[in-house]
Amino acid sequence: MNSQRFWFLLLMLAIGCTSAPKKKSAVSQDTTQSRMDEGMAAMQRSDFSAAAAVFDKMLVQKPASEFDLIILYNAGVAHESMSECKRATELYRKAVSGAVALKLPRVEAEAFYRLSLAYECLGDDQKTIVSLLDTKKRSKNLVPEIASCELPARLAAAYARIGQRDKALQYFHEASNGLKVALTQSGTTTRIQQQFAAKTLYAMGTLTPVQKGLNGDSKGFLSALSMQQPYLLQSAELNIAPESRQAADELIFAYENLMKMKPSDPIGGRRFLQIALQDIAEIKKIRLPNKGPLIDEIYDKIEAEESRIRQQLVTVSDTTPLTEEAQSREGLKRQGRVIDVPAKQKPTAE
């Protein structure tokens, strides 16, 4: 989860809004800012329960200033970070409404984006897509790596989960192209560009809370993974700490737990195994040689799962036909690699 990036940005706004409650006394203002600082300190140490308690006490019934909206937003992030996603959606919706009323487009755009993540956390793909599309309309008010990279990447995964593969591929390619542009603007040195790429690729491919909880639709799990895994793999290839390790861990988790998502009925189970093999074929196709032990670790797990899946398929009747998706993916020739990160020096973990 990329919570810290968002509440840190809004903290910068908060610093500029410390005088927002102008009708209060200086002592009252000092107390309010002290509480804000307390909540932010709790966020920084990942004590989201303490942060939520602080921000919840600071909430007002009718937000009337940018400062009030920041409290709403940060309360939403704290609750979302504790997987209290329904509560987070309530807070983000209020932040959106308040930002519209107060004409604060940057807060509105970021609140819409966080709202999409909260719906993603709830497993509501339709509302996730609607919120992401609402965010896209306001993307000029987001930082470039979110607007042009993370946003379309999440749309790709969401559309894949609901079975709209053409739409998913459309946004997959948009995200890939956006990343190439963002990369050229990310810094003047190879190292800075590599660090930017590792972080952004990880954010683009990170598994959803529903995937990490091994919940939701089994076919949707695999369909989304096919969109996410190229980003996670390339983040891992860069070997930049800590994001490359985190990306590798997510890929390993996905494949290590793949069979836990397999449907129990024979037909559904066979179709699941067929699509799983397609995901494996796709990620094997984009492997680059000699990328180091982290990548070897990923593919060792993938190959072990491939062997396990093939063994299970042997025990299933061959009369069950391929799904339409599996048939289309048999001949899929899409470009799986999304960027060419400069490699003047061999990247090493810091």
Helices and strands as residue ranges (DSSP letters): H 3-15, H 26-44, H 48-58, H 66-81, H 85-102, H 105-122, H 125-137, G 139-141, H 144-145, I 146-150, H 151-161, H 165-184, H 190-205, H 209-212, H 218-238, H 243-256, G 258-261, H 266-285, H 293-314, H 324-330
